[in-house]
Amino acid sequence: MARVDVNEGGASLVWANRVRPASGALKFATEQRLVYTFTGWEEAHPERWSVVGVDLDTGDVACRWDLGSGRDRFPIWAPITLGPEGTLYTGAGTRIVGIRDR
């Protein structure tokens, strides 16, 4: 995943990291300045799905929630929705998942 800023003078790479989004379903949380995306848990287990929050300013992974593995955990291009109280909602297989910090 990478952040590229574009302005009148051209484009510049701000950061790049090793996060590989599994879909184009990204969501930006303005207050936290986090970009949320689905990803495989790690290269060794690409079928283990997670939701990752990436810091927009640094590109660092700020948070990660494991959704599990297998077809019934796959996000299937589900949208990411952020509730007003900070809960992240998404589809995973045949269910809706609500995720939030404790």
C-alpha positions as CSV (number, residue, x, y, z in Angstrom):
1,M,0.0,0.0,0.0
2,A,1.3,3.5,-0.7
3,R,0.4,7.1,-0.3
4,V,1.1,9.4,-3.2
5,D,0.4,13.1,-2.9
6,V,-0.5,14.9,-6.2
7,N,-0.4,18.6,-6.6
8,E,0.3,21.2,-9.4
9,G,4.0,20.4,-9.4
10,G,3.5,16.7,-9.9
11,A,3.3,13.6,-7.7
12,S,5.5,12.5,-4.8
13,L,5.6,9.2,-2.8
14,V,5.0,10.0,0.9
15,W,5.3,6.4,2.1
16,A,5.0,2.8,1.1
17,N,4.4,-0.2,3.4
18,R,4.0,-4.0,3.1
19,V,0.2,-4.0,3.5
20,R,-1.5,-5.7,0.5
21,P,-5.2,-4.7,0.4
22,A,-7.4,-7.7,-0.6
23,S,-10.0,-5.4,-2.1
24,G,-10.6,-1.8,-3.1
25,A,-13.0,-1.4,-0.1
26,L,-11.0,1.3,1.8
27,K,-12.4,3.6,4.4
28,F,-10.8,6.7,5.9
29,A,-11.5,7.8,9.5
30,T,-10.8,11.5,9.6
31,E,-10.6,11.9,13.4
32,Q,-8.1,9.0,13.8
33,R,-6.4,9.6,10.4
34,L,-6.5,5.9,9.7
35,V,-7.2,4.1,6.4
36,Y,-9.0,0.8,6.9
37,T,-8.7,-2.1,4.5
38,F,-9.0,-5.9,4.3
39,T,-5.8,-7.9,3.9
40,G,-4.6,-11.5,4.2
41,W,-3.1,-12.0,7.7
42,E,0.4,-12.7,6.4
43,E,2.1,-14.1,3.3
44,A,2.4,-17.6,4.9
45,H,-1.4,-17.7,5.5
46,P,-3.1,-15.6,2.8
47,E,-6.5,-17.1,3.5
48,R,-6.5,-15.7,7.1
49,W,-8.4,-12.4,6.7
50,S,-8.1,-9.3,8.8
51,V,-9.0,-5.6,8.9
52,V,-6.0,-3.3,9.1
53,G,-5.9,0.3,10.1
54,V,-3.0,2.2,8.5
55,D,-1.8,5.6,9.8
56,L,-2.3,8.1,6.9
57,D,0.7,10.2,7.9
58,T,3.3,7.5,8.5
59,G,2.0,4.4,6.7
60,D,2.5,2.3,9.9
61,V,-0.1,-0.3,10.8
62,A,-1.9,1.2,13.8
63,C,-4.3,-1.7,14.4
64,R,-5.3,-5.1,13.1
65,W,-8.3,-7.3,13.8
66,D,-8.3,-11.0,12.8
67,L,-11.5,-12.1,11.0
68,G,-10.4,-15.8,10.8
69,S,-9.7,-18.1,7.9
70,G,-11.6,-19.9,5.3
71,R,-14.4,-19.0,2.9
72,D,-16.9,-18.2,5.7
73,R,-14.6,-15.4,6.9
74,F,-13.7,-13.9,3.5
75,P,-14.9,-10.3,3.3
76,I,-16.2,-10.8,-0.3
77,W,-15.8,-7.1,-1.3
78,A,-17.9,-6.0,1.7
79,P,-17.9,-2.3,2.5
80,I,-16.3,-1.0,5.6
81,T,-18.7,1.2,7.6
82,L,-17.6,3.3,10.6
83,G,-20.3,4.0,13.2
84,P,-20.5,7.3,15.0
85,E,-19.4,5.6,18.3
86,G,-16.2,4.3,16.6
87,T,-17.4,0.7,15.8
88,L,-16.2,-0.6,12.4
89,Y,-18.8,-2.8,10.7
90,T,-18.2,-5.2,7.8
91,G,-19.4,-8.4,6.2
92,A,-17.4,-11.6,6.6
93,G,-18.8,-14.6,4.9
94,T,-22.4,-14.9,5.9
95,R,-22.4,-12.5,8.9
96,I,-21.9,-8.9,9.9
97,V,-19.0,-8.2,12.2
98,G,-18.7,-5.2,14.5
99,I,-15.2,-4.4,15.7
100,R,-14.0,-1.7,18.2
101,D,-11.2,-1.0,20.7
102,R,-11.9,-1.9,24.3
